[in-house]
């Protein structure tokens, strides 16, 4: 075989991650809130994109345009025979506006045929205020009402009284100013307040705080004791036991028995009530009352302040109808409406001066076109995936969670002719509103558990629901162990292992059978 240079042509196909494809993939996995933020940023950056007006806004705009057209037509009497009437009406209006009216009290009473106190009862018949000297005008606060009210304490600017959200630090510092007058102690108090976390706990060591501030440890402890008396009760605690003790002292319920219970909270967490009764020296009734008192306390008192705004879940898809005919439709409120302004592009393209401007305009046009196409493709893909999920899980929509079928990404992807990764992106951070509530699309995908009698497989979510139902229905004298749960599930045709039952139970934060038995017996004794 001879070696030599030669030219060859080869044709191959490969998937290239173009910027447009990356944009489409990114939009597909965004939630509706993130999508709105992304589109808003593109509207600010791209001059060729514009927000599509609402139907009501369009109608209002058309009305204004028509009104403007009427005003233009009526300006010429040759175009409208009613122009003379319009001119007369406008002249009467202008005469009324330009008429110099008397503002004295007698003139107003004569014109309105009533007394001044009946027209302006708040003025009490006062004469108009004297005019300001020349060169002087009203101040900003007199025009807007900011910075104070009128002479009688009225006329306040309502915007100045809009309440702002109070953070935990602001709430504590406002109480510190009233409770502590010593400047040194105030400085220590401000430092301790800065070290309190959002849950209301002081995580720093007092010795290190005293060393850093150069203050005696006793002074820091004294200020901390003052802060722990602030509202909300339990603030500034260094442990859960101290937080609960502060709240119990506030309610005058802190006694030696309660102190012993707080010192052994780990026994309470394990439901070892017999040991707690022996440690605290109480009977079943007293222990049940003490445990109930602790459960009514707030273990994280600081969360009542400074919490962020909770965004409600807005569904991307609505499912309506009945078992015979389910209607799946997109939530139009979550879909951004953007258009490409072709007219503006054509007008600007004619006045471009150099290649740089032409390249920028072409890039903006390409980006805007791809964005609108990607948004349309995203909406179609979401609707297609949601329709297939509804078709697969129609038994859940009709009968409930016990009839949720096993479903994975491959089953949906094969049914609609898409890749599994596309289905995964579509179902991420997307919600579906059904007659049984609002669910994340990922909720409908569940692993399968084989049937013991060779029938249809069961969904893992439906098995969890069965386990929860059986545990909630158990009595204090008949608490079901994991082995008993496995036996009953197998009798119902579900082939499941004991470790799987334990895993599902722990995922639902359900304690073991021993702990549940202790808790139910204590509750029965207290009742």
N, C-alpha and C positions, 0 to 999 in steps of 0.2 A: 504494500500500500504506500503510494507516494504521498509525501507531505508537501503542501503548497498553499499559498494564499488564495482565497476564493470568497465570493459574495453569496450570501444566502438570505432568503426572506422567510420569516416564520410568523404565523398568526396564532396568537394565544389569547385566552380570556382569563382575567383576574379581577378580583373585587378590590376596588380602590376606595379608600375612605376619603371621599371628597368633602370639602367643607359643607356642602349642601346636604350630603348624607348624614354627616355628623350632627348638623342642625336638626334634621328630621328625627334622628334617634333621640336627641336630647329633648325635643318637644314631646316625644311620645311618652317619656317616663316622668314628666313633670306633673305635679298636682295642679289643680285649678288655680290655687293661690300663687304658686310659683310661675305658672304660665302667664297669669295677668301681669305679674311684676316683670317678666321677661319681655312681653309685648310692649309694656309701657316704656321700657328702656329702649326698645327698637324704634318706637314712635318718636322718642326724643332724639335719637341718633340719625335716623333716616328721614330726609325731607320729603321723599316720595311716598311715604306711608301716611295715611290719615285714618282717623277713627270713623267708622261707619256710624252715622247718626241713628238714633232710635226712631221708630215710626212716628211717635208723637212729636218728636223734635222736627222731623221732616215736614210733618203737616203744619206745625207752627211756623217753620221757615217759609213754607209755601204761602201761608196766609200773610206773613210779613212782606214777602215778595209781591204778592198780589196787591197788598195795600200800597206798596211803593209804586207799583205800576199805575194804580188808580190815581195816586197823587201826581205822577208824571203826566198822565193823560188829561187830568182836570186842569193842568196848568195852561192849557191852550184851549180857548173857547171853540176853535174851529174843529177840534177832534171830538168834543163832547158837548152836546146841546145843554147839559145841566151845569156847565162851567160857571155860568153867571150866578146860579144859586150857591155853588160852592164858594165863589168869591165873596158873596154877601155874608155867608155864614162865617168865613174866616175874618172878615172885617168886623163883624159883631164881636167875635171872640177877642180880636186884638183891641177893640175899643174898650171892652170890659177889663182887659188886663192892664191897659194904659190909664184907665180912669183913676184919678187920685181920690181915694176914699178918706173920709173923716174918721179919725181914730179916737176922738174924745168920747167920754162916757155918755154925754147927752146925745151925741150924734148916733152912737150905737144903739142906745135905748129907743130913740125915735125911729131908726130904720127897722129894728127888730120888734118894736112894739111890746117890749117887756123890760124888766129891770136887769141891771148888770149882774146882780147876785143870782139871777135865774140862769144866766148864760154861762158865767164863769164863777161857779160857787167857790172855787179854791182861791180866787183872787180877792174876795171880800170887798169888791168894789174899789180896789186901789187904782190910782191913776197910772198910766204907763210910766216906765222908768225913764229917767232923764237921759238924753243922748250922751254918748261918750264924748270927751273932748276930741278935737281934731287931731289926727295923727295917732290916736289910740284905738285899738280894736280889742275885741274879746280875746282872752287867752285860749290856749288849746283846751284846757280843762273846762272852760265855759262853753266851748263849742261841743265837746264830746261828752262832758259829764264826768270825765276821769278825774280822780284825785279828790273827789268830794261831791257833795250834793248842793242843792240850791240854798237860798237863804233860810227856808223853812225846813231844811233837812230832806227835801225831796229832789227829784230830778237826778237820781243816781244813775250811773251807767251800769246796766245789767251785766255787761261783759266783764266788768271789774269784779263781779261777785261769782264768777264761774269757779266752782270748786275743783281743785286738782287732787290727784291721787296722793295720799299720804303714805310715805314709806315707813318701814319699821324704825329706821334710824331717826327720821324726823319726829316720829311719835314719841320716842324715848327722850330725845334731846329737849323737846318741849316740856316734858315732865321734869327733866333734870334741872332746867332753869328755875323752876318753882321750888324744887325740893332741896337744892344745894346752893348756898350763897357764897361759900368759900371759893375763891378763884382757883386755888390749888386742887381742891376736891373736884371742882368742875372740870379742870383739865384732865384729871384721872378718869372722871366719868365719861367724857367725850372719847377718850382713848378706849375704854372698855366697851362703849357702845359700838365703836368701829369694829371691834373684834367679835361681835355677836353675829352669827350666821343667819341665814334667811329662816331657818327653823326656830330661832330664838335661843340657841345654845351658845355658851361661851366656851370656845374650844382651846383658848390660850391658857398657859400656866400662869398663875398669879405671881409666882416668884420671878419669872422672866419679865413679866410686865413691870413689876416693881423695880427690878434691876435696870431695865431700859429707861424708865422714867426717873430713876434716881429718887424714888419715894419709899418710905417704909412699907413693909408688907402689910402691917396693920391698917395703914391708911387706905391701901387698895382694897383690902377685905371690907373695910367700913363702907366705902363707896359702892362696892358690889352688893352689899346688903341693902343699900338704899335702892339700887337699880332693881333688885329682885322684888321689891315691893311695888314696882310700877305696874301699870296696865300694859299688856294683858298678863294675868297671873301665870307664873311659871317662867317668866322671861329671865334670861341671864343665868340659867342653871347650867351646871357643868356635867350633869348626867341625867338620865331618865328618872332615876329615883329622886334626885333633888328637885327636878321639875315637878314631879307629882307631889312631893312633900310640900312645896311652896303653894300649890293649888289647894291642897288639903288644909293647910294652915289658914288660907284665905276663907275656907268654908267652915273653919273650926271643927274639923273632923280628924285632926292629926293627934293620935294617942299612941301609947306604947305598943298596942297590938298592931296598929297600922304601920308604925315604924318598923316592927319586925317583919311585916309582910313586904314592905318596900325594900328591906335589906335582903330579901330572898326572892327577887323577881324572877330569877332563873327557874325556881321551883314552880312559880305560877305559869311560866311559859311552857313548861313540860306537863302541866296539869297534875302535879303531884299534891293533891289536896290533903291527903292524909298526913303527909309530912308537914304541910303548912299548918294544919290544925294543931299539931304537936308543937311546932315552933312558936306559933302565935298564942297558943293557950286558949283557943276558942272552939266552939262547936260548929256543926255543919251550918246552922242558920246564920250565925255571926260571920262565918267565913264567906258564905254566899253574899251577904250584905256588903262586906268589905270589898269583895271582887267586883260587885256591881257598882260600888262607889268609884273604884279606880277606872272602870270602863267608861264612866261618864266624864272623865277628865280629858284634857287635850294634851297629847304627848308632844305636839309641835305648835306651841302657841304663836310663834312668829309668822306662820304661813298666812295669818289673817291680814297681813300688811304687805304691801309692795309686790303682790302677785301680778304676773303679766296678764294681759288681756287674753281671754280664752276665745279662740276662734271656733265657732261652731262648725260641725261637719256639714259641708254642702255636697249633696250627691251629684255625681256626674251623669248618672243614668236613672231614669224613672221606669219602674215596672208596674203596669196597671193591668187590670182585667181580671179574668177568672181562669179556672183550670183548663177550660176549653180553648181560650184565646188570650194569650198574654201579649200585651202591647209594650214594646220596649222603645223608648225614645230618649234622646239626649236632653240634658238640661241646658236650654239655650242661654240661661243666665251665666253659666260658667264658660261660655265660648266667646273669646275675644272677637270683635268685629273690626277688621282692618281692610282697607282697600288701597290699591295702587293708583295714585293720581297720574293717569296717563296724560291728561291735558297739561298739567304742570311740567311733566317731563318733556313733552314736545315743545313747550314754550321756552324752557330753560336750555334745551339742547341747541336751539338756534342761536343763542348768544354766548355759547362757550368760546373762550378765547385761546386756550392752549390745550395740549394733550393731557396735562395733569387734571384739568377740570373735566375733560371728556372721560378720563379713566374713573374719576370719582363718581361722576353721574352714572356711568355704566355699571359700576360696582353697586351703587345704591339701587339701581333698577333691578339688577340681578338678585340682590339680597331681598328686596321687597317682593319680587315675584316668587322666589323660593319660600319665603315666609308664609305667604298666603296659601301656596300649594301645600306646604307642610301642615298648616293648621287644618286645612280641609281634609288631608289624608289622615291626620290624627283623629279627627271627629269620626270619619268613616270606619277607621280601624277599631276604635272604642265601641262603636255601635255594633260592629260585626262580632267582636269577642263577647260583648254583653249578651247579644241575642243567642249565641251558642251556649253560654253559661245558663241562661234561663231555660233553654231547651233541655239541657242535661239535668238540671236541678228542678224540674217542674214539680216533682213529688215533694220537695222541701217547701216550695211556695204554697202548695195545696194542703199538705198534711202536717208539716212541722219539721223540727230539727232531727227527730228520730228517723226520718226518711231521707236524710241527706246522703247522697250517693258518693262513692269514691270517685274522685276526679283529679287528674293531673294535667300539666301543661301540654304534654304530648297529645292527649286525647282531643283537647280543644284545637291545638295547632293542626292536627291531621284533618279535623272536620272542616276547618275554614281555609285550609291551604296556606298556612303561614308557618314561620319558624317558631320554635319554642321560645327563643330569646325575645321575639317580638311580642308574644303573648305575655311573657313575664313582665316586660316593660309596660304594656298596656294595663295590666292588673295592679301595678305598683301605685300606691297613693291614690287610687280611684275608688269611689264609693257608689253603691247601688241602693236606691230607695225601693223597697219592696213592701207589699202589704204586711209583712212580718217584721219590718223595721229597716234601719239603714245598716248595711254591712259593707265591709271592705271586700273588694272582688277577690282578694286572696283567701277570704274566709271559705269560699265555695270549693277551694282545692284542698282535698284531704286524702291522706293515705288510706289504703284499703286493709281491712282485717278479714281474713277468710272465714267462711262459714263452716261450722262444725258438721252440718248435715249435707255439705256439698252444694248448697244453694248460692244465691247471689251474695257477693262480698258486702261487708258493712263499712261505713265510713268511720274513721277514727273520731271525728267530731260527734257523731251520733252515739258512739260507745261512751265517750266522756259524759254525754248528757244522761245516758242510762245509769252510769256509776253515780253521778251526782243525785239523780232522782232516788236511787235506792238508799243512799246515805242519808238524805234528808228525811226519808220515811221511816228510818229505824227508831226504835224506842230505847230508853235507858237500859232496859233489861235484855235487849236483843241487839247489841251493836255488832255490825257485820265486819268481820276481818277480811283481809285481802284474799285469803283462800276461799272464804264464803262468797265473796263477790265473783271470783273466777268461776266457782261452781254454778252460781245462778246465771252468769252470762253464758256459760256453755249450755245450760238448760234452755236458754233463749236462742240457741243456734249460733253463738259467737265464739269462735275458737281464739282464745287469748291467753297469754302467759301471765303468771303472777307478777313478774317484774314490770310488765307493761301496765297492769292495773295500778301498781304502786307509783309508776312514773306519771300516769295520768292523774292520780289522786294528788300527788305532790305539786303537779303543774297547776291544779285548781286550788292550791293552798288549803287542802283539807287535811287535818291532822290524822294521825294513825288511830287505829281502833282503841288502843289503850288510852290515849289522851282523850278521845271522844267519849269513852265510857266514864272516865273520871269527871269530865265536864258535865255530862248529862246527869250523872248521879248527884253532883253538887248542886246543879240547877234544880233538880227534883227535890232535894232536901231543903233548899232555900225557899222553894215555892210552897 
